[in-house]
Amino acid sequence: MTPRTAHRSRRVSLLALAVTIASLVLAGWAVRGVLQEPVPTVTGFGSAAATGDVDPSTTAAAAADPSAATVGSTVATSPPTRPAPTASAGSLPTPGRSSAALPEIEPRPTPVRLAVPAVGLEVTVEDVGVRADGQMEIPDEGDRAGWYRHGPRPGAAEGSVVVAAHVDTDTGPGAFLALTEVAEGDEVQVELSDGTSVTYRIVGGEQVAKTDLPVDDLFRRDGDPVLRLVTCTGDWSPRAGSYTDNLVISAVPVS
């Protein structure tokens, strides 16, 4: 084969290869068009599909004036309005998605003030917990009392509500000094953070050595509802740095 003949053969081969590739590309696009679902246009996306043949003139009129579509027309500018389904007996309504924000959970009311009018006792109450040594916290301020927040709240249907305060401080009398003067039948009024109040009636009291304090009963969370007012009493122990006893006043809810 001469050089000129070989050159002509290579051009023919390249041309045949190009034609073959173009044919395969066109065939691929044709197959892709058959297999894929048509994508709706922006204006038609999500709208109701028209049924039957569409008159081009009617379509133009509806596009110019959406109100021109009449009952029975094959052109609809929006889906037909249907009555909302109602729940029938034995069926459940279809759940929907609401854009309304969930209501905030309001905190439960806590005691903010305690008073025993018969002896002139009135004191601010704070929420307290447990100290590092396992003892119940008591506010350092002598004019404040502490409510044990891990137990029942005032007004609870059951359990022992515990409020404690100092009998005195380094600077003078404590908030619960007046507890030494209460009597059976005196009322205890507990004001809550939501503006409501709970009233108790004193039914008794006892002086107990701190080593013998019935902790399980004092902090119980079940049984009949009771309010326990606790302070110190007895002799002062310089070695312990505290009084030897506790005074526990018990009161029950007034119906």
C-alpha positions as CSV (number, residue, x, y, z in Angstrom):
1,M,0.0,0.0,0.0
2,T,1.3,3.4,-0.9
3,P,1.6,6.2,1.7
4,R,-1.2,8.2,0.0
5,T,-3.6,5.2,0.1
6,A,-2.8,4.5,3.7
7,H,-3.5,8.1,4.6
8,R,-6.9,8.0,2.9
9,S,-7.8,4.8,4.7
10,R,-7.1,6.3,8.1
11,R,-9.4,9.3,7.3
12,V,-12.2,6.9,6.3
13,S,-11.8,5.0,9.5
14,L,-11.8,8.1,11.7
15,L,-15.0,9.3,9.9
16,A,-16.7,6.0,10.5
17,L,-15.8,6.1,14.2
18,A,-17.2,9.6,14.6
19,V,-20.4,8.6,12.9
20,T,-20.7,5.5,15.2
21,I,-20.1,7.6,18.3
22,A,-22.7,10.2,17.3
23,S,-25.3,7.5,16.6
24,L,-24.7,6.0,20.1
25,V,-25.1,9.4,21.7
26,L,-28.4,10.1,19.9
27,A,-29.7,6.6,20.8
28,G,-28.8,7.2,24.4
29,W,-30.7,10.4,24.6
30,A,-33.7,8.8,22.9
31,V,-33.7,5.9,25.4
32,R,-33.3,8.4,28.3
33,G,-36.4,10.3,27.1
34,V,-38.5,7.1,27.0
35,L,-37.5,5.9,30.5
36,Q,-37.7,9.2,32.5
37,E,-40.9,10.6,33.9
38,P,-41.8,14.1,32.6
39,V,-41.0,16.9,35.0
40,P,-43.9,19.4,35.6
41,T,-43.3,23.0,34.8
42,V,-43.1,25.6,37.5
43,T,-46.7,26.8,36.9
44,G,-48.2,23.3,36.8
45,F,-46.2,21.8,39.7
46,G,-48.6,20.5,42.3
47,S,-51.8,21.7,40.5
48,A,-54.6,19.5,39.4
49,A,-54.2,17.9,36.0
50,A,-56.7,18.9,33.3
51,T,-58.7,16.0,31.7
52,G,-59.7,15.7,28.0
53,D,-58.5,17.9,25.2
54,V,-57.7,21.5,25.8
55,D,-58.9,24.2,23.5
56,P,-56.0,26.6,22.9
57,S,-58.3,29.6,22.8
58,T,-59.8,28.7,26.1
59,T,-56.4,28.3,27.6
60,A,-55.3,31.7,26.4
61,A,-58.5,33.3,27.8
62,A,-58.0,31.6,31.2
63,A,-54.4,32.8,31.4
64,A,-55.5,36.4,30.7
65,D,-58.4,36.3,33.1
66,P,-58.4,33.4,35.7
67,S,-62.0,34.1,36.5
68,A,-63.0,33.3,32.9
69,A,-62.9,29.5,33.6
70,T,-66.5,28.2,33.9
71,V,-68.0,25.1,35.3
72,G,-67.5,22.2,32.9
73,S,-64.5,23.8,31.3
74,T,-61.5,21.5,30.7
75,V,-59.2,24.3,32.0
76,A,-58.8,24.9,35.7
77,T,-56.6,27.5,37.2
78,S,-56.7,25.8,40.6
79,P,-57.8,22.5,42.1
80,P,-61.6,22.3,42.8
81,T,-62.6,23.1,46.4
82,R,-63.8,20.1,48.4
83,P,-65.4,20.1,51.8
84,A,-63.1,19.2,54.6
85,P,-63.6,15.6,55.7
86,T,-65.2,15.1,59.1
87,A,-64.3,12.3,61.6
88,S,-67.1,9.7,61.7
89,A,-67.8,7.4,64.6
90,G,-65.1,4.8,65.0
91,S,-62.6,6.8,63.0
92,L,-59.8,9.1,63.9
93,P,-59.1,12.5,62.3
94,T,-56.1,12.7,60.1
95,P,-53.2,14.3,62.1
96,G,-51.9,17.5,60.6
97,R,-48.9,19.8,61.1
98,S,-49.5,22.9,63.1
99,S,-47.4,26.0,62.9
100,A,-48.4,27.2,66.4
101,A,-45.6,27.2,68.9
102,L,-45.9,24.7,71.8
103,P,-47.1,26.3,75.0
104,E,-44.4,26.8,77.6
105,I,-44.6,24.7,80.7
106,E,-45.2,26.9,83.7
107,P,-43.1,26.2,86.8
108,R,-45.0,24.8,89.7
109,P,-45.6,27.3,92.5
110,T,-43.1,27.3,95.4
111,P,-43.4,28.9,98.9
112,V,-42.2,32.5,99.2
113,R,-43.5,33.6,102.6
114,L,-44.6,31.9,105.9
115,A,-46.5,33.5,108.7
116,V,-48.0,32.5,112.1
117,P,-50.1,35.6,112.9
118,A,-50.8,34.5,116.5
119,V,-47.2,35.0,117.5
120,G,-46.2,37.7,115.0
121,L,-44.0,35.4,112.9
122,E,-43.6,36.4,109.3
123,V,-40.6,35.2,107.2
124,T,-39.4,35.0,103.6
125,V,-39.0,31.5,102.4
126,E,-36.3,30.3,100.0
127,D,-35.8,27.0,98.1
128,V,-33.0,24.9,99.6
129,G,-31.4,21.5,99.1
130,V,-28.7,19.4,100.7
131,R,-25.2,20.5,101.9
132,A,-22.0,18.7,101.0
133,D,-22.1,16.9,104.4
134,G,-25.6,15.6,103.7
135,Q,-27.4,18.1,106.0
136,M,-30.4,20.1,104.9
137,E,-29.4,23.6,103.9
138,I,-30.6,26.6,105.9
139,P,-30.3,30.2,104.7
140,D,-27.5,32.0,106.5
141,E,-29.7,35.1,106.9
142,G,-31.5,35.0,110.2
143,D,-34.6,36.5,108.8
144,R,-35.2,33.8,106.2
145,A,-36.4,30.2,106.2
146,G,-35.6,27.4,103.8
147,W,-38.1,25.0,102.2
148,Y,-36.7,21.6,101.3
149,R,-37.3,21.6,97.6
150,H,-36.7,17.9,97.0
151,G,-39.7,17.0,99.1
152,P,-43.5,17.8,98.8
153,R,-44.7,21.3,98.2
154,P,-47.1,23.2,100.4
155,G,-50.6,22.0,99.5
156,A,-49.5,18.6,98.3
157,A,-52.0,15.8,98.8
158,E,-49.5,13.7,100.8
159,G,-46.1,13.8,102.4
160,S,-44.2,16.0,104.8
161,V,-43.4,19.6,103.8
162,V,-40.3,20.8,105.6
163,V,-39.4,24.4,106.4
164,A,-36.4,25.2,108.7
165,A,-34.8,28.4,110.0
166,H,-32.4,29.5,112.7
167,V,-33.6,30.3,116.2
168,D,-30.8,32.9,116.6
169,T,-27.7,34.1,114.9
170,D,-24.5,35.9,115.9
171,T,-26.2,39.2,115.4
172,G,-29.6,38.6,117.1
173,P,-32.8,36.5,117.1
174,G,-33.5,34.1,114.2
175,A,-36.7,33.9,112.1
176,F,-38.1,30.9,114.0
177,L,-37.5,32.1,117.6
178,A,-41.2,32.7,117.8
179,L,-41.9,29.0,117.3
180,T,-41.2,28.5,121.0
181,E,-44.4,30.5,121.7
182,V,-46.9,28.8,119.4
183,A,-49.9,26.7,120.6
184,E,-52.1,24.1,119.2
185,G,-54.8,25.5,117.0
186,D,-52.6,28.4,115.7
187,E,-52.8,28.9,112.0
188,V,-49.8,28.8,109.6
189,Q,-50.2,30.7,106.3
190,V,-47.9,29.8,103.4
191,E,-47.9,32.1,100.4
192,L,-46.9,30.6,97.1
193,S,-45.1,32.1,94.1
194,D,-48.3,32.2,92.0
195,G,-50.1,34.4,94.5
196,T,-52.2,31.6,96.1
197,S,-51.8,30.5,99.7
198,V,-52.2,27.4,101.8
199,T,-53.3,27.4,105.4
200,Y,-52.3,24.9,108.1
201,R,-53.3,24.4,111.7
202,I,-50.7,23.5,114.4
203,V,-51.5,20.2,116.0
204,G,-48.4,19.7,118.2
205,G,-44.7,20.0,118.6
206,E,-41.8,18.1,120.2
207,Q,-38.2,18.7,121.3
208,V,-35.9,16.0,120.0
209,A,-32.2,15.4,120.4
210,K,-30.5,16.0,117.1
211,T,-29.0,12.5,117.3
212,D,-32.5,11.1,117.6
213,L,-34.2,13.2,115.0
214,P,-36.6,10.8,113.0
215,V,-35.2,11.8,109.6
216,D,-37.2,9.2,107.6
217,D,-40.5,10.4,109.0
218,L,-39.5,14.1,108.9
219,F,-38.8,14.0,105.1
220,R,-41.3,11.3,104.1
221,R,-43.0,11.8,100.7
222,D,-46.1,9.8,101.2
223,G,-48.8,9.4,103.9
224,D,-51.0,12.1,105.3
225,P,-50.1,15.7,104.4
226,V,-48.3,17.6,107.1
227,L,-46.2,20.8,107.5
228,R,-43.0,20.5,109.7
229,L,-41.4,23.7,111.0
230,V,-38.0,22.9,112.4
231,T,-35.5,25.0,114.4
232,C,-32.9,24.6,117.0
233,T,-33.4,24.5,120.8
234,G,-31.9,22.9,124.0
235,D,-28.5,23.7,125.3
236,W,-25.7,25.3,123.3
237,S,-22.7,23.0,122.7
238,P,-19.5,24.9,122.2
239,R,-17.7,21.7,121.1
240,A,-20.3,21.0,118.4
241,G,-20.9,24.7,117.6
242,S,-24.7,24.2,117.7
243,Y,-27.7,23.5,119.9
244,T,-28.2,20.0,121.2
245,D,-31.8,19.6,120.2
246,N,-34.4,20.4,117.5
247,L,-37.9,21.8,117.9
248,V,-40.3,20.3,115.4
249,I,-43.8,21.9,115.1
250,S,-46.4,19.9,113.2
251,A,-49.3,21.4,111.3
252,V,-52.1,19.9,109.1
253,P,-53.9,21.4,106.2
254,V,-57.1,23.4,106.9
255,S,-59.9,22.0,104.8
